[in-house]
Amino acid sequence: MYEENHIGHTSQWTYIYSHHIQCGVRQGCPLSTILFVLCLTPLLYYLDERLQGLRTHGTQRKNTVIAYADDDSILVTSQEDARNVRDYIAY
């Protein structure tokens, strides 16, 4: 997608070095949002199906993941939940 990407490191007085970037998406690229959603959505569905989550008082609704933009929290309530999260992430 991008060719010959480099990042340069400088100090106040001199150029220090350049590093070749082989993967990733540039900040502000419209594709970054799409890639983020495509990667995060399967994780959210997996966790919602397999974790016990927290039950809201007086309702049958469970909360397993709180996700807003790129801020995500996984609500783990047991050792089994923790293993499910670890195994999926390690996969």
Secondary structure, DSSP 8 states (H G I E B T S, - for coil): ---S-EEEEE-SSSEEEEEE--S---TT-HHHHHHHHHHHHHHHHHHHHH---EE-TTSS-EE-EEEETTEEEE---SHHHHHHHHHHHH-
